[in-house]
Amino acid sequence: MGIALGLTIVFGMLRLVNFAHGAFYTIGAYVGLVVSNRVGLIPGLIAAPIAVAIFALIFDYALLRRFYTKEPTAQILVTFGVAIIVEEALRLIFSGTTQSYQTPAWTQTAINLGFVQYPAYRLVFGLGIVVLITALWFFIERTNYGLIVRAGIRDRTMVQLLGGNVRQASTIVFVLGAAVAGLVGAAASPIYSVDPGKGFEFLVPSFVVIVIGGLGSFGGAILGGLIVGELQSITTLIAPAASDIIIYVAMALVLLVRPQGLLGESEVIRG
């Protein structure tokens, strides 16, 4: 869900189809891995979003902003190309071997919830996602930049005419979305491990989440994430072989009934 939230705020404001978002996750995972194994898990979780934000800022200024107004095909090609470059660079540096975090002892324990023994780190990770969602909601709904973001989704040209700095807001939104992906990459890797292709592995289901929930809808990303997670969990218990297919079936059904997604708008005004 964390990757889907980053994709959602980037697409909602910039109308940017960003296939490099999975690369942000992977960069965050490896930065967190290096820092965590040398200094500790918490410093790794701090360093990862900062490093990814810096990378995203350079990427945005050097290349990506030239494609904000281009056709989706051009956006897909350039971001997919950057994703491949990042993946191969990480493979060259760290090799393609799957690596694991050295986590504190408390992360390897289980907490008794009364009806089940649940891994401590997974519980903390879930609570952290809730905190992250709350912080992003506050940014979008309660800050001036969030107001520009929401207005820019409706009509970028009008926001510019009213004096809103859409270009600056666009950069902030892109960097924020990348930092979220980097933080999730570092935080999730103690559970899922790390390899250069991990970002793309999570990217495709994240697109499914935002298509089901509604492109550009913050609430839709949350709803889509819950639906996809529950569908996969239930299907894994009933028919494990179908657990990876069911989410695409759900996406197809949603698109047939409501093409804009469950919480998406039927029409978005573009500047």
Secondary structure, 3 states (H helix, E strand, C coil): CHHHHHHHHHHHHHCCCCCCHHHHHHHHHHHHHHHHHHCCHHHHHHHHHHHHHHHHHHHHHHCHHHHCCCCHHHHHHHHHHHHHHHHHHHHHHHCCCCECCCCCHHHHCEEECCCCEEEHHHHHHHHHHHHHHHHHHHHHHHCHHHHHHHHHHHCHHHHHHCCCCHHHHHHHHHHHHHHHHHHHHHHHHHHHCECCCHHHHHHHHHHHHHHHHCCCCHHHHHHHHHHHHHHHHHHHHHCHHHCCCHHHHHHHHHHHHCCCCCCCCCCCCCC
